[in-house]
Amino acid sequence: MYSLVDFDKQFNFNIIAGIDEAGRGPLAGPVVAAAVVLTPASKIIGIDDSKKLSEARRNALFYVITKEAASVGIGIYDNKTIDKINILQATLLAMKIAVTALKVTPDLLLIDGNKVIPGDDLPEQIAIVKGDSKSQSIAAASIIAKVTRDRIMEQYGKEYPNYNFAKHKGYPTKAHYEEIAQNGLCCIHRRSFKCQV
């Protein structure tokens, strides 16, 4: 059985970027994609799918990854763009921005999910279903994307105090639906999603 590090090593490429996103499912806020290129010497302990890690562990790893990685790129699309072009297209475009934001040019993109990024100007790509639990570089990207988005939503929680965005991060929880029923939609809600109770 491959470890997350061994999984990446099976691809015989010099510079591999892992790509993942956070925020496809929420009713509010942006979708955030991250691209991470780890160095061959990277020995970051504890990288895993962000969903399997505590908030404290994600935050600690976010700091280590941004410090130790060869490069980190981030792409963000807001709720208005999501409503305009749909969540899938916004996610793929955010991924493309994340890749172009890298300071090194990867030879291979490992992308979480079952779709590759459209465009002829990108390196070779491989889509990997549940890649964030298989690949170290994708798992690292999942941590960067998740922590970045969580911090954005925490800031929105201060701007829109009637919605507990710092807690539920805009996801469709019972509490969030109750907040919408009581206060209506705010500026960061996705109108194309089923935000009504």
N, C-alpha and C positions, 0 to 999 in steps of 0.2 A: 504493500500500500504506500502510495506517495505521501510524503509530507508536503506542506504548502510550498516549501523551498524547492524540494525535488520536482514538484509539478512544473514549476517555471523552468527548471534546468533542462527538462526533456526537450524543450524547444531550442534548437541550435541557432540562436540569434544573439548578437552582442548586446543590444540595448532593447529591453522589453519594458513596455509601459502597461500597467494594469489600469483599467478604466471601470468605474462604477458610479452609481448615482444614489441620491437620497431625495425622497419627496415626490415619488410618482403618485402615491395614494392619498395624500392629505386633501382636505377641502379648502385649505388656505395656504398662502405662502408660495415660495419659489420651488423649482426643482434645481438641485445642485449636483453637478457632476465633477468628479476628480480624476486626474491622471497622475500616476505615481511611477517613477523610474527609480528602482532601488539599485544600489551599487552591488557588484559581486561580493564586496567585502562586508555588506550590511549584515549585521548579526543582531537584529532587533527581536528581542524575546517577547512572545505573547501576541504577535499579530494574528488576528483571526477575523472572521466575519463580524462586522460591527454589531449585528443584532445579537450575537452571543456574548458580548462584553458589557460590563457595567458602565454607567456613564463616567465614573471616576477613571476606570481603566481606559476607556476611549480617549478621554481628555489627556491622560498621561502619554498614551501612544501617539496621539496627534502631535504632541510636542516633539517626541523622539523622531517620528517619521519626517516631519518638516525639517528637522535638524540634520538627519542622517541620509536622507534620500538624495540621489543625484539631481532630481528635479521633481517638483510638484506643480501641477497646473489645475486651475479651477475654472469651471464654466457655470454661469447662473442664468436662468430664465425666470422672469417674474410671472405672477398669476395672470396678468393681462395678455402676455404673449402665449401662455398655455391655453387660455380661452380662444385666442385667435387662430392658433395653428394646431392645436390638440397636444395632449401630454406626451404622446410617443415622439412626435416630431420635435417638441421642445427639449425632450430628454436627449435625443440624438444630436441636436444642435449644441446643447450644453456640453455634451461629450466632445464634440469637435472643437469647441472653444477651449476646453481643458487641455486637449492634445496640443493645439497650436500655442498654448501658453507655456508649454514645457521649454526649458532652456537647452535641452538636448533633443536631438532628433532620434526617435526610436526606430528600430528595424521592424518591430512587431508590436501590435496592439492586442492585448488579451482583454476582451470585453465581457463583463458580466451580462448574462441573458442569452437571448437567441437571435439578436439582430446586430449587424455591423453598422458602422457609421457611413452614411452616404458620402460619396465624393471620390474623385479620381486622384486627388492630391494627398492621399494619406498612405501610410505604410501598409504592409500586409496586416490583415486583421483576422482574428479567430474569436467567434462568439462562444462563450462557455456557460451553459446553463448551471446555475448555482456555483458560478466561478468564485464567488466571495468565500466559499467554504473549501475551495480546492487550491487556489493560486495565492501565493503570498503577495504578489504585486496587486492583484485585484482586491484582496482583503485590506491591504494598506489603503487603497483608493476608497474603499467603502468607509473606512474610519475617517479619512479626511473629509469626504462628502457629508457624512452624518454629523460630525462635530461642527463643520462649517454651517450647515443648515440649522442645526439646533441653536447655535449662537444667534443666527439671524432671527429665528422665531422667538428667542428670549428677548431680543430687542423689540420686536413687534409687540410682545406682551406688555412692555412698558408704554408703548405708543397707544395701544388699544386695551386699556385695563379691564374692560368688560368681558374680554375673552382671555382665558387662562392659557395663552399660547406657550408660555414658558413650561407649562406642565404637559399638555397634550400635543404640542408642536404642530397643531392644525389638523391632526389626524381625526377620522370620523368616530370619536368616542361619544358615549352617552352624554357626558358633561358638555362636550363641544356642541352637540345638537341642541342641548338645553339652552346654551348661551346664544345660539343662533335664533332659537324660538323666542327668546326674551328680548334680544337686542337687534335682530335682523342681521344682514350681511354687512361686513365692513369692507374697506378698500382692498384688502389683500385676499378676500375670498374668491375662489374660482367659480365664476358664474356657470361654466360649462359642466360643473360637477353637481351631483345631487345634494345640495347643501340644505334643502328644506327637510324638515322632519316628516 
